Amino acid sequence: MKNWNKKHCLSLLAALWLTQVSIQAQAGPVAERVRASATLKVCIWPDYYGVTFRHPRTQQLGGIDIELSADLARDLKVKLQYVESSFTRLIGDLKTERCDVAMFAVGVLPQRAAQLSFSQPYLQSDIYGVTTRSSRTVRQWSDIDQPGVVVGVQAGTFMEPVMTQNLKAATVAVVRPPATRERELEGGRIDVFMTDYPYSRRLLDNADWAKLIAPPQPFFVLPYAYAVKQGDAEWLGQIDDFVARIKRDGRLLAAAKRNGLAEIVVN
């Protein structure tokens, strides 16, 4: 599988920022709408462990971006309203103004940057494999891209296009709700699934059958940021200023530590 080193990913991020310069030339309606309604509508994906996760027993939301979205609302002196979204619905939800900002560790991919604007990154993650401890098919990273191996990816995540492009011998299986990667793996329909650092923590913290397969060297380190609708430079500036503040005043690192994500913070 092709390796995407840190230098390549930083160059990609710089290019994406440059493509947004002309798009952000004029202010749009989002900042004014938030002020007028005194409400901040935040898109979240409530199945993202450590980021925006609804506990199945208590139904309480938790994670780094639940904490930081509350901080953003307090900084803006507005009420906070969550809007459930997903990676497949993200672009449409922002464009149709179902929410004002997406705060669930959105990977900065070219296809997303073509339609959305992004803050500076605050987290970054490589891709990891998850298999079962008893698996005889996948025991290490080099076992993944082999004939006959079925590799699961969650629909809409950045793992879907990356693995589709990079796997040469293995078969990619796109997992769509209500199916889950864990059930597909436990059911034997896939041999391994690909995920990022935050989601891998869910398996390691809660499933004694799960085994993490880390790449031997950086494979595809992707920056995560907050996403907004294009065309509102003022609103993007406010979101970006917020990210800069939480980096300076320690709120980002503190929230990351509380949610087991300190290792992937971008300062």
DAGI-V947735 format. One record per backbone hydrogen bond with DSSP energy under -1.0 kcal/mol. NH is the residue of the N-H (numbers start at 1). CO is the residue of the C=O. Records with the same first field share a line. If there is no record, write none. Layout:
NH = CO  CO
//
This chain:
4 = 219
9 = 5
10 = 6
11 = 7
12 = 8
13 = 9
14 = 10
15 = 11
16 = 12
17 = 13
18 = 14
19 = 15
24 = 20
25 = 22
33 = 29
34 = 30
35 = 31
36 = 32
37 = 33
38 = 34
40 = 79
42 = 81
43 = 101
44 = 83
48 = 45  52
51 = 48
52 = 48
53 = 62
54 = 46
55 = 60
59 = 55
62 = 53
64 = 50
65 = 51
67 = 63
68 = 64
69 = 65
70 = 66
71 = 67
72 = 68
73 = 69
74 = 70
75 = 71
76 = 72
78 = 73
79 = 38
81 = 40
83 = 42
85 = 44
90 = 86
93 = 89
94 = 90
95 = 91
96 = 92
97 = 94
98 = 93
99 = 93
100 = 41
101 = 41
102 = 227
103 = 43
106 = 225
108 = 223
109 = 107
113 = 109
114 = 110
115 = 112
116 = 112
117 = 228
119 = 226
122 = 224
123 = 224
124 = 264
125 = 222
128 = 195
129 = 213
130 = 193
131 = 211
133 = 209
135 = 132
143 = 140
144 = 141
146 = 144
149 = 146
151 = 171
152 = 192
153 = 173
155 = 175
157 = 154
160 = 157
162 = 158
163 = 159
164 = 160
165 = 161
166 = 162
167 = 163
171 = 149
173 = 151
175 = 153
179 = 176
184 = 180
185 = 181
186 = 182
187 = 183
188 = 185
189 = 184
190 = 184
191 = 150
192 = 150
193 = 130
194 = 152
195 = 128
200 = 196
201 = 197
203 = 199
204 = 200
205 = 201
206 = 202
207 = 203
210 = 207
211 = 131
213 = 129
222 = 125
224 = 123
225 = 106
227 = 102
228 = 117
236 = 232
237 = 233
238 = 234
239 = 235
240 = 236
241 = 237
242 = 238
243 = 239
244 = 240
245 = 241
246 = 242
247 = 243
248 = 244
249 = 245
252 = 246
254 = 250
255 = 251
256 = 252
257 = 253
258 = 254
259 = 255
260 = 257
261 = 256
264 = 261
265 = 262
266 = 122
//
